[in-house]
Structure formats: C-alpha cells, structure tokens
C-alpha cells in the first residue's frame, strides 16, 4: 500500500493535499473530507452509505493530529473531530473522489436539497 510523503493543508483553498510515494497526488476538499468522514456520526454502524451531511461547503480544517504512523485525526472548524483518517482511507477517498462526489450530489438532489 502507498504511504504518504507529504501532507499539506491549504487553508485558503480549503483543501488537504496528500502526496503518496507512488507519485499519486490528491487534493481533497475539506467539505468532501467532512461529508465522507470515517466517524460513527457520518458512517453510522453498518450503513451502506454515509449519512447525508449538508451545509458543509464552508467547513475548514483547524488542526491535523497524527494518530500513530497510520492515520491522522482531522479537527474541523464546525466542531467535528472524531474521524480517524487512515492513510489507506485517504488514498481511497482520493482515488474515488469523482464517483463519491457525484453520488453525494445525487443524494442531495433526491433529498430535495441544493448543493451549497
């Protein structure tokens, strides 16, 4: 599995940049990270899809805290801080971002909500 060699928060753009040792570079928007958090608040227990989180367009990351050598805890400015993002989970989010974001927009539309 690929390992990160750089992790950089671009606060002004609300983007977390991750560079992996296989030369993949992912620019993950804070909103995407927040709405796809691995936390129980978002993932629930055994849900096939994350809970639909809305109103997170302006969310940013306040702080990034290492969790051992395998993950980071992201502390968001909306108070959410319970998700532990493993390097493999972040890689998966980056690899599948287009499909995940398309599905998120579909779910917003089905719920009668507009994208922020």
Secondary structure, DSSP 8 states (H G I E B T S, - for coil): ---EEEEEEEGGGTEEEEEETTS-EEEEEHHHHHHT--SHHHHTTT-SS-----S-TT--EEEEEEETTTEEEEEETTS----EEEHHHHHHHHHTHHHHHHHHHHHHHHTT----
